[in-house]
Structures are given as C-alpha cells and as structure tokens.
Amino acid sequence: MNSDKKKTPLYDWHATHGANIVEFGDYLMPVWYGSARNEHMAVVADAGLFDTSHMAAVRVLGPGAFDLLQWCFSRNLDSCVGKENGPLTPGKCVYGVFLNDRGEAIDDSLVYKIADGEFFVVVNAGMGGRIAAHLEANRQGRDVHLVDLTDKLGKIDIQGPASVRTMQRVLRDPDAVFDKLTYFSSKGHVDPSSPHATVQLLDGTPLLVSRSGYTGEVGFELFVERQHTVRVWETLLEAGRDLRVIPCGLAARDSLRTGAVLPLSHQDIGGWLYARHPWPFALPLGPGGAFTKTFLGSEAISHPGDAPYTLTFVGNDLRKVDAHAARVFDHAGCEIGTVLTCVTDVAIGRGEDGKIYSVASPNRPPGLVFKGLSCGFVKVRSALPPGSVIELRDGKRTIPVVIETDVRPDRTARKALKNFL
C-alpha cells in the first residue's frame, strides 16, 4: 500500500477497528469493516456512518461570489429551489456540475449559500485545488476571495432511517435544528466565530448540518473542524448503538449511490460531453426544455451532435461484471458501448411481474427473497428505451440486463424528518 497516500483524521480509528483499507484517489480509506452487504442493508433499514473527510470544499466569498458561480456552475442560482423555482437562499444547497468550455464535467458539486456573498462549495476528493483554480481563472475582475479547504475539515455522513433519532440525541436543541430542515437545506457553520454558527453538539462543538447525502436514504452530511472529527464520530456511534448504527466503508457507499441513480464523478461523468444522461436535474432546464441561463459549457452541450448516451440498467440477479473490462452488446450481438459502473444493490429484487422492489417497499410481494440485483450505468452510441435488454460482457461473464429509469424504489431521502422520530 502506498505510504504517500493521504489519511483522513479517522484513519487510525479505521485501522484499529478492523477496516479493510484501500487506496482511493489520493487517500487511504476503509472499503468495508465486516461485510459490505451488511453495511448496505444497515443504511436502508437502520443507519450507517461514513468517513467522507477526503471530500474537498472551497469557500467563495465576496460581492462577486454569486455572479462567478452563476457563470461557472450548471444550476441557475436564481431559480433552483423547490417547486416554486425560487432563488438559492441562505440555508439551501443545490447539486450541479462545473463544466469546461467543451461541455465536459470537471467535477460535480453541492453549492451551499451561507449568506449573501458567502458560498460553500463541496467537491470530490482531490478536486478542491482544481475547482478553486477553475473559479479563479474565470473570475474576470469580480470581487471574489477563494479559500481552498482541502484537508482542513472533518466530514461525516450519517445515513439511514435511524440517523434522525441518533442526531436528535447528540444535538443541542434538536427541535430548533430540525425545524424546516428540508431536503437539500442546511444549518450552522464550522467556524465558531461565524454569526451563522448556530448549531452545536451537546458538548458545544459547532458544525454545519446538511440534510443531504449520497445514498438515496434519509440522512445528514456533517462538517466540523478537523480536530473534532474523531470525537464526533465516536459520539454518533455511541448515541446510535442501540439503533444499530454501524460504521460503513466505500463499497457500501458505492452500491447505495448507484441504487439511488447517483453518478460517481470521473467515472460516470467526466471527459465527454455532459449531455444525454440520467441527471437532467443538474442543468438549468425551463418548462420547455431550454436552458434558463447561459453558463460555461452551455453552448457545447446545447448541440450534442453524436455524443453518447449514458443509461441506467438493472440486472435480473446479483451477478455483476468488471466495469473496467466490460463491453455492452445489443440483442443482435453488436458491440454498442462500455460499462461505466456495475455493482450489486443487495436491498432489491425483481418480482414475478418483472418490477423492482426494495426491502423497504410497502407493496413488496409476499415471499419475495431479496438477494440483490446488479445495477449501474452504461455509455452507448444510441438511445435505448426503458425495457430494452442488453448484454454486458467482461471476458469472464455475460449477463443480460434491462434499461431502467430507476433502481432502488421507495428511498427515504426526501421524506420529512418527523416520519423517523
């Protein structure tokens, strides 16, 4: 294992608690503890704790911050919140991407508005410096100050139905924190000197609590000062012990996000045109399908030409292929593309009617055994309608899969917190 790799503040905790450590990007990270399957199921049924301190963040400050992000970020910050299409207001966050002028994804991101002139941009591991440089290159005289927070914060995700009661036990004044904490909203700040540092743990630790995550299940992303990370992690595990909260690794995170139809940056999106994919919500689309603003890369993706199609698939059993080696074939046996992601969502199964059900589905057929189904994303040359059957081949295994619009049904992420108390 490469000793030059970075370590999060929780590395020693992982190593002493039986985690299987792997190299992920620039970091040494836990891939699982005892069982990736059990960790996946824990998040769907109870809750899991993820070390995400490898993620990076950039503060975008100053009078020109809004205009800079409005140009560089794919979402329209003037009309991106809720059914009413309101502007991004303090305490809200929004998902989107940063594109280059060729319309290729540099990285995807959550952009938080803390206050007028103060934004908090969360990007993937190793991307803090690159996104800060990208913003700086497009500043064009705007009055903006950029602060790369790479390796300066701790980040912990607690995900799953039991996450709400666990957080209720550790927060100071949880009722006030949970009040109006809707999906994709946040409260608090990591800097104790900030006037927005209104959220604290019972021991006084300030934190930013975000009602978001990467699993499709209800939960929170927590940002704290780096020195508090281990203590907060252990506090959450202890508070949720009787609720069956367990530590989870990257393998469960990968299978959960795929089951929630969420992309992995630099694998499912990256150096090709950001068009014809399952994530149109990341673009500023108006009622008629036209963009509601001009932004960096919008001209390129408005004219996709012969750009490939990224499609979602689900298999008929738990077998999967090696995504790095696999190719996609149509019903006639012609090669039509490549596999981007292939994992097994162990919380789902197909009924005799061909429909996909989750262990959490209230209408699941009696007696349905949930062994899991393979799922993921393919990049192909032409559009395929839902229901199309294709084959994935990696040289060792051939599996038939079905093009679908969704994977794991009855996810909990958008449900009101009161449903879990």
C-alpha positions as CSV (number, residue, x, y, z in Angstrom):
1,M,0.0,0.0,0.0
2,N,1.4,3.4,-1.0
3,S,2.6,5.2,2.1
4,D,2.5,8.5,0.3
5,K,-1.3,8.5,0.2
6,K,-3.2,10.9,2.4
7,K,-5.1,9.9,5.5
8,T,-8.2,11.4,7.0
9,P,-8.5,12.3,10.7
10,L,-10.2,9.0,11.2
11,Y,-7.6,6.7,9.6
12,D,-6.2,5.4,12.9
13,W,-9.7,4.7,14.1
14,H,-10.5,2.7,11.0
15,A,-7.2,0.8,11.2
16,T,-7.7,-0.2,14.8
17,H,-11.4,-1.2,14.3
18,G,-10.9,-3.8,11.7
19,A,-11.5,-1.8,8.5
20,N,-10.2,-3.2,5.2
21,I,-8.2,-0.2,3.9
22,V,-7.7,0.6,0.2
23,E,-6.2,3.3,-1.9
24,F,-8.9,5.6,-3.2
25,G,-7.7,8.6,-5.2
26,D,-5.2,10.4,-3.0
27,Y,-6.3,8.8,0.2
28,L,-6.3,5.6,2.3
29,M,-9.9,4.8,3.0
30,P,-12.0,2.0,4.5
31,V,-13.7,-0.1,1.9
32,W,-15.6,-2.2,4.4
33,Y,-15.4,-3.5,8.0
34,G,-17.0,-6.9,8.2
35,S,-19.4,-7.1,5.3
36,A,-20.2,-4.6,2.5
37,R,-23.6,-6.3,2.2
38,N,-24.4,-5.8,5.8
39,E,-23.3,-2.2,5.7
40,H,-25.5,-1.5,2.6
41,M,-28.5,-3.1,4.3
42,A,-27.9,-1.2,7.5
43,V,-28.3,2.1,5.7
44,V,-31.6,1.0,4.1
45,A,-33.0,-0.4,7.3
46,D,-31.2,1.4,10.2
47,A,-28.2,3.7,9.7
48,G,-24.6,3.8,8.7
49,L,-21.7,6.2,9.4
50,F,-19.3,7.1,6.6
51,D,-16.0,8.9,6.8
52,T,-16.1,11.4,3.9
53,S,-13.3,13.7,5.1
54,H,-11.5,13.0,1.9
55,M,-14.0,15.3,0.2
56,A,-12.9,18.8,-0.5
57,A,-14.5,22.2,-0.1
58,V,-13.9,25.7,-1.4
59,R,-15.3,28.9,0.2
60,V,-16.4,31.5,-2.3
61,L,-16.6,34.9,-0.7
62,G,-17.3,38.5,-1.7
63,P,-19.7,40.7,-3.6
64,G,-18.9,38.9,-6.9
65,A,-19.3,35.3,-5.5
66,F,-22.9,34.9,-6.8
67,D,-22.1,36.1,-10.3
68,L,-19.0,33.9,-10.5
69,L,-20.9,30.7,-9.5
70,Q,-23.8,31.7,-11.7
71,W,-21.4,31.6,-14.7
72,C,-19.3,28.5,-13.7
73,F,-21.9,26.3,-12.1
74,S,-24.6,24.4,-14.1
75,R,-27.6,25.3,-11.9
76,N,-29.5,28.6,-12.2
77,L,-29.0,30.0,-8.7
78,D,-31.8,32.5,-9.4
79,S,-34.4,29.7,-9.8
80,C,-33.3,26.4,-8.5
81,V,-35.1,25.8,-5.2
82,G,-38.3,23.8,-4.7
83,K,-41.5,23.5,-6.8
84,E,-41.8,27.3,-6.9
85,N,-38.4,27.6,-8.6
86,G,-37.2,30.2,-6.1
87,P,-33.6,31.5,-5.8
88,L,-30.9,29.9,-3.7
89,T,-31.4,31.4,-0.3
90,P,-29.3,31.2,2.8
91,G,-29.6,27.7,4.3
92,K,-30.2,26.0,1.0
93,C,-27.9,23.9,-1.2
94,V,-28.1,22.6,-4.7
95,Y,-26.5,19.9,-6.8
96,G,-24.9,20.6,-10.1
97,V,-21.6,20.4,-12.1
98,F,-18.7,22.5,-13.2
99,L,-18.1,22.2,-16.9
100,N,-15.2,23.3,-19.1
101,D,-15.9,25.3,-22.3
102,R,-16.1,22.0,-24.2
103,G,-19.1,20.9,-22.1
104,E,-17.2,18.2,-20.2
105,A,-17.6,17.7,-16.5
106,I,-14.7,18.8,-14.4
107,D,-16.5,17.7,-11.2
108,D,-19.9,17.6,-9.7
109,S,-20.7,19.6,-6.5
110,L,-23.1,20.8,-3.9
111,V,-23.2,24.6,-3.6
112,Y,-24.4,25.9,-0.3
113,K,-25.4,29.5,0.2
114,I,-24.5,30.5,3.8
115,A,-25.3,34.2,3.4
116,D,-25.2,36.9,0.7
117,G,-21.6,36.9,-0.5
118,E,-20.7,33.6,1.2
119,F,-20.9,30.2,-0.5
120,F,-19.6,26.8,0.5
121,V,-18.8,24.6,-2.5
122,V,-18.3,20.8,-1.7
123,V,-16.4,18.8,-4.4
124,N,-14.8,15.4,-4.7
125,A,-11.6,14.2,-3.2
126,G,-8.5,15.9,-4.7
127,M,-10.7,18.5,-6.5
128,G,-10.5,21.4,-4.1
129,G,-7.4,23.0,-5.7
130,R,-8.6,22.3,-9.2
131,I,-12.0,23.8,-8.7
132,A,-10.5,26.8,-6.9
133,A,-8.2,27.3,-9.8
134,H,-11.1,26.9,-12.3
135,L,-13.0,29.6,-10.5
136,E,-10.0,31.9,-10.2
137,A,-9.4,31.5,-14.0
138,N,-13.0,32.6,-14.7
139,R,-13.1,35.4,-12.1
140,Q,-12.8,38.1,-14.7
141,G,-12.3,41.0,-12.3
142,R,-15.1,40.1,-10.0
143,D,-14.6,40.9,-6.3
144,V,-14.2,37.4,-5.0
145,H,-12.0,35.7,-2.5
146,L,-11.5,31.9,-2.8
147,V,-10.4,29.6,0.1
148,D,-9.4,26.0,-0.6
149,L,-10.3,24.0,2.5
150,T,-8.8,20.7,1.3
151,D,-7.7,18.6,4.3
152,K,-8.8,21.4,6.7
153,L,-12.2,20.0,7.7
154,G,-13.7,16.8,9.0
155,K,-16.8,15.4,7.2
156,I,-19.0,12.6,8.4
157,D,-22.2,11.3,6.7
158,I,-24.8,9.6,8.8
159,Q,-27.4,7.9,6.5
160,G,-30.5,5.8,7.0
161,P,-33.8,5.9,8.9
162,A,-32.1,5.8,12.4
163,S,-29.9,8.8,11.6
164,V,-32.7,11.2,12.6
165,R,-33.1,9.8,16.1
166,T,-29.3,9.5,16.5
167,M,-28.8,13.2,15.6
168,Q,-31.7,14.1,17.9
169,R,-29.7,12.6,20.8
170,V,-26.4,14.5,20.1
171,L,-27.6,17.9,19.1
172,R,-28.1,20.8,21.4
173,D,-31.8,21.9,20.8
174,P,-32.5,19.4,18.1
175,D,-36.1,20.7,17.6
176,A,-34.8,24.0,16.5
177,V,-32.2,22.4,14.2
178,F,-34.8,20.1,12.6
179,D,-37.4,22.8,12.2
180,K,-37.7,23.5,8.4
181,L,-34.6,21.4,7.8
182,T,-36.0,20.1,4.5
183,Y,-34.2,18.1,1.9
184,F,-31.2,20.0,0.5
185,S,-31.1,22.5,3.3
186,S,-28.5,23.2,6.0
187,K,-27.9,25.0,9.2
188,G,-24.8,26.0,11.2
189,H,-21.2,26.7,10.3
190,V,-17.8,25.0,11.1
191,D,-16.2,28.3,12.2
192,P,-17.2,29.0,15.8
193,S,-16.6,32.8,15.2
194,S,-19.2,32.9,12.4
195,P,-22.5,34.5,13.2
196,H,-24.0,31.5,11.4
197,A,-22.5,29.0,13.8
198,T,-25.9,28.3,15.4
199,V,-25.7,24.5,15.5
200,Q,-23.8,22.7,18.2
201,L,-23.5,19.2,19.6
202,L,-24.2,18.8,23.3
203,D,-20.5,19.3,24.1
204,G,-20.5,22.6,22.3
205,T,-18.8,21.5,19.1
206,P,-20.0,23.7,16.2
207,L,-20.9,22.1,13.0
208,L,-22.7,22.5,9.7
209,V,-25.6,20.1,9.3
210,S,-26.7,19.4,5.8
211,R,-29.9,17.4,5.0
212,S,-28.3,15.6,2.1
213,G,-26.2,12.5,1.3
214,Y,-25.0,10.1,-1.4
215,T,-27.1,7.0,-0.6
216,G,-30.7,7.9,-1.5
217,E,-31.8,7.4,2.1
218,V,-32.7,10.0,4.7
219,G,-29.6,11.4,6.5
220,F,-27.2,14.2,7.1
221,E,-23.8,15.3,6.0
222,L,-21.8,16.9,8.9
223,F,-18.9,19.3,8.6
224,V,-16.7,20.0,11.6
225,E,-13.3,21.5,12.4
226,R,-10.7,18.8,11.6
227,Q,-9.6,18.3,15.3
228,H,-13.1,17.4,16.3
229,T,-13.7,14.6,13.8
230,V,-12.8,11.5,15.8
231,R,-14.8,12.7,18.9
232,V,-17.9,13.4,16.7
233,W,-17.6,10.0,15.0
234,E,-17.4,8.2,18.3
235,T,-20.2,10.3,19.8
236,L,-22.5,9.3,16.9
237,L,-21.7,5.6,17.1
238,E,-22.3,5.6,20.9
239,A,-25.6,7.5,20.6
240,G,-26.8,5.2,17.8
241,R,-25.6,1.9,19.3
242,D,-29.0,0.6,20.3
243,L,-30.4,1.9,17.0
244,R,-28.0,-0.4,15.1
245,V,-25.9,2.4,13.6
246,I,-22.6,0.9,12.3
247,P,-19.5,2.2,10.5
248,C,-19.6,1.7,6.8
249,G,-17.0,1.8,4.0
250,L,-16.7,2.9,0.4
251,A,-18.1,-0.3,-1.0
252,A,-21.5,0.2,0.6
253,R,-21.3,3.9,-0.3
254,D,-20.8,2.9,-4.0
255,S,-23.6,0.4,-4.2
256,L,-26.0,2.7,-2.3
257,R,-25.4,5.6,-4.6
258,T,-25.8,3.5,-7.7
259,G,-29.1,2.2,-6.4
260,A,-30.1,5.8,-5.9
261,V,-29.1,6.6,-9.5
262,L,-26.3,9.0,-8.5
263,P,-23.1,9.3,-10.6
264,L,-19.5,8.9,-9.5
265,S,-17.5,11.8,-10.8
266,H,-14.6,10.9,-13.1
267,Q,-16.3,7.5,-13.7
268,D,-19.9,8.1,-14.7
269,I,-19.3,11.7,-15.8
270,G,-16.1,13.2,-16.9
271,G,-14.1,13.8,-20.1
272,W,-17.0,13.6,-22.5
273,L,-20.0,15.9,-23.3
274,Y,-22.2,16.3,-20.3
275,A,-25.4,15.5,-22.2
276,R,-27.8,12.7,-22.7
277,H,-27.6,11.3,-19.2
278,P,-29.9,10.4,-16.3
279,W,-29.2,13.6,-14.4
280,P,-31.1,16.4,-16.2
281,F,-31.9,18.0,-12.7
282,A,-28.2,19.1,-12.7
283,L,-29.0,21.5,-15.6
284,P,-31.0,24.8,-15.6
285,L,-33.9,23.4,-17.7
286,G,-37.0,25.5,-18.1
287,P,-40.5,24.2,-18.7
288,G,-39.9,23.8,-22.5
289,G,-36.5,22.1,-22.0
290,A,-34.4,25.2,-22.9
291,F,-31.7,26.5,-20.5
292,T,-32.8,29.3,-18.3
293,K,-29.3,30.9,-18.3
294,T,-26.1,30.9,-20.2
295,F,-23.2,29.3,-18.4
296,L,-19.7,28.0,-19.0
297,G,-20.1,24.9,-21.3
298,S,-23.8,25.5,-22.1
299,E,-23.1,26.3,-25.8
300,A,-21.4,22.9,-26.2
301,I,-24.0,20.8,-24.5
302,S,-26.8,22.6,-26.3
303,H,-25.6,20.9,-29.6
304,P,-24.8,17.3,-28.6
305,G,-24.3,16.0,-32.1
306,D,-23.2,12.4,-31.9
307,A,-22.4,12.5,-28.2
308,P,-23.0,9.1,-26.4
309,Y,-26.0,8.3,-24.2
310,T,-25.5,7.4,-20.5
311,L,-28.2,5.0,-19.4
312,T,-29.2,3.2,-16.2
313,F,-29.5,-0.6,-16.1
314,V,-30.7,-3.2,-13.6
315,G,-29.9,-7.0,-13.9
316,N,-32.1,-10.0,-13.1
317,D,-29.9,-11.3,-10.3
318,L,-26.9,-10.3,-8.2
319,R,-24.2,-11.2,-10.8
320,K,-22.1,-8.3,-12.0
321,V,-19.2,-7.7,-14.4
322,D,-15.9,-5.9,-14.1
323,A,-16.8,-2.4,-15.3
324,H,-13.2,-1.6,-16.3
325,A,-13.2,-4.5,-18.8
326,A,-16.9,-4.9,-19.8
327,R,-18.5,-4.0,-23.1
328,V,-22.1,-3.6,-24.0
329,F,-23.9,-5.6,-26.7
330,D,-27.3,-5.3,-28.2
331,H,-29.9,-8.0,-29.0
332,A,-28.1,-8.7,-32.3
333,G,-24.7,-9.2,-30.6
334,C,-23.3,-6.0,-31.9
335,E,-21.0,-4.1,-29.5
336,I,-22.6,-0.7,-28.8
337,G,-20.7,0.8,-25.8
338,T,-18.9,0.5,-22.5
339,V,-19.9,-0.1,-18.8
340,L,-19.2,2.8,-16.5
341,T,-20.5,1.3,-13.2
342,C,-21.6,-2.1,-12.2
343,V,-22.4,-3.0,-8.6
344,T,-25.0,-5.0,-6.7
345,D,-27.7,-3.3,-4.7
346,V,-28.4,-6.0,-2.2
347,A,-31.6,-4.4,-0.9
348,I,-33.6,-5.0,-4.1
349,G,-35.2,-7.9,-6.1
350,R,-37.5,-8.5,-9.0
351,G,-41.0,-9.8,-8.5
352,E,-42.6,-12.3,-10.9
353,D,-44.2,-9.2,-12.6
354,G,-40.7,-8.0,-13.5
355,K,-41.0,-5.0,-11.3
356,I,-38.2,-4.0,-8.9
357,Y,-38.9,-3.9,-5.2
358,S,-36.9,-2.9,-2.2
359,V,-36.8,-4.5,1.3
360,A,-38.4,-1.1,2.3
361,S,-41.2,-1.3,-0.3
362,P,-44.6,-1.4,1.4
363,N,-46.1,-3.2,-1.6
364,R,-43.4,-5.9,-1.9
365,P,-44.8,-9.3,-2.9
366,P,-45.1,-11.8,0.0
367,G,-42.3,-14.3,-0.1
368,L,-40.0,-12.3,-2.3
369,V,-36.4,-13.1,-1.4
370,F,-34.1,-10.2,-1.7
371,K,-30.7,-11.5,-2.9
372,G,-29.8,-8.3,-4.7
373,L,-29.7,-7.2,-8.3
374,S,-26.8,-5.8,-10.4
375,C,-27.2,-2.2,-11.5
376,G,-25.2,0.7,-12.9
377,F,-24.6,2.9,-15.9
378,V,-23.6,2.2,-19.5
379,K,-22.3,4.6,-22.1
380,V,-23.7,3.7,-25.6
381,R,-23.8,5.1,-29.1
382,S,-27.6,5.5,-29.4
383,A,-30.7,5.8,-27.2
384,L,-32.4,2.7,-25.9
385,P,-35.9,2.9,-24.4
386,P,-36.7,1.6,-20.9
387,G,-37.3,-2.2,-21.1
388,S,-34.5,-2.8,-23.7
389,V,-32.5,-5.9,-22.9
390,I,-28.7,-5.6,-23.4
391,E,-25.8,-7.9,-22.5
392,L,-22.7,-6.9,-20.5
393,R,-19.6,-9.0,-21.2
394,D,-16.2,-8.7,-19.5
395,G,-14.5,-11.8,-20.9
396,K,-15.3,-14.0,-18.0
397,R,-19.1,-13.4,-17.6
398,T,-22.0,-12.4,-19.8
399,I,-25.1,-11.1,-18.1
400,P,-28.4,-9.8,-19.5
401,V,-29.6,-6.5,-18.0
402,V,-32.6,-4.2,-18.6
403,I,-32.5,-0.5,-19.3
404,E,-34.5,1.2,-16.5
405,T,-35.3,4.7,-15.4
406,D,-34.8,4.0,-11.6
407,V,-33.2,1.3,-9.5
408,R,-34.0,1.1,-5.8
409,P,-37.6,2.2,-5.2
410,D,-39.1,3.7,-2.0
411,R,-36.0,5.5,-1.0
412,T,-36.4,7.7,2.1
413,A,-34.1,10.8,1.4
414,R,-37.0,13.2,0.6
415,K,-39.3,12.1,3.4
416,A,-40.0,14.6,6.3
417,L,-37.9,14.1,9.4
418,K,-40.9,13.7,11.6
419,N,-41.5,10.3,9.9
420,F,-38.4,9.0,11.6
421,L,-38.8,10.3,15.2
